[in-house]
Amino acid sequence: MAYRDEKLEEEKVFKDPVHRYVHVRDRVIWDLIGSREFQRLRRVKQLGTTYLTFHGAEHSRFNHSLGVYEIVRRILENFRDREHWNEEERLLCLCAALLHDLGHGPFSHSFEKVFKLDHEDFTQEILLGDTEVNRILTHVEEGFPKKVADVINKTYSDKLVVSLISSQIDADRMDYLQRDAYFTGVSYGHFDMERILRVMRPMEDQVVIKESGMHAVEDYIMSRYQMYWQVYFHPVTRSAEVILSKILHRAKELYQNHYEFKLKPVHFLSFFEGSPTLKEYLALDENVVMYYFQTWMDEDDPILSDLCERFVNRRLFKYIEFNPNLQMNEWRELYELFREADLNPRYYLEVDSSSDLPYDFYRPGEEGERLPIHLLQPNKELKELSRLSDIVESISGKKRTDHKLYFPADELRRMPEDSEVKQRILGILYGKEEQ
């Protein structure tokens, strides 16, 4: 029997708090799960710094990747023997679902911004480079790793396959909304996934939803909207991300200025120099990062030491509503006042902005075009979701943005009460009543 068709003697199951069970029968999938690159995802949190806000949010990219695989597996069971579905694409879909997040690094998005990296590039490298994952995929057939990489990169020729992994209603989103809601303990991310899976239908270039499932999709869209503003953009989580970014910037700056670290940060050197190899990238997980943060708490550099102590012991920055586009003069004044107060504004003053577009329909020529969610009518015609749903229409194309200013309130409290600089800073931050 060909490797791609090989089944395990007995089905393997993972007990899962969201989907109850994750079922594995394919030898290829089982081998991929056991690869060192996939096992590394156990050491990368799904929600980065969110555990400092919602204490249950300790789940990993490993959990999520298994969940996405399970949703796609169930979708494909429903697609079997349906028009427009090619069963030969089944294993490709399952592999792409399982491996779609393979390149995420520690505290992924903050880490990428500081070191100007892209986890999607590393996902491609893992799939196509000298890795266990590549060897397993190549054993399926020559060129199979490239197919999986193309699906994840959204360049594969069969757009229906791509839409299962990446669209406005895909297995990735359906898993992380429910999983993140479960582990954070909030109620916002729950929706009737069972119903959505039942009414999904394959078309030539994308998955569509039967019109009778519209209300379940409305629920999904609103769940996503609520999760972004109540969980993903939570200001306390953003405060932790600000400090995390400042730590990495400070460590990089010290290294470039030939600072002598008490413990040489060997795992970071290639990142500081801007040229990490795949091997070096894969060796840096969140366990390693946290080890360095705890070590740097004892460094002689007061900024690095303080920032690491804040992150490790959750002594975060406070925040106020602050729009830099409308308050440019206040921003400039605060920047100079922090200098006078001997608080380096590059590390102790930060404006952070969050924005989200919960749903959009196709707008030709616009940056970041999105394929819409289509509803399949009884007469086989397709209609875009917001044309039939008043709820979705009300939020379609509406981008919401939130701005906050982060600063160390505890350092300001320690300043003498009669300090003119302190009074001027407080006057800008809180208004005249605080003076």
Summary of the structure (lengths in Angstrom):
residues: 435
radius of gyration: 24.2
end to end distance: 79.0
largest distance: 82.4
contacts: 1358
relative contact order: 0.10
helix: 56%
strand: 12%
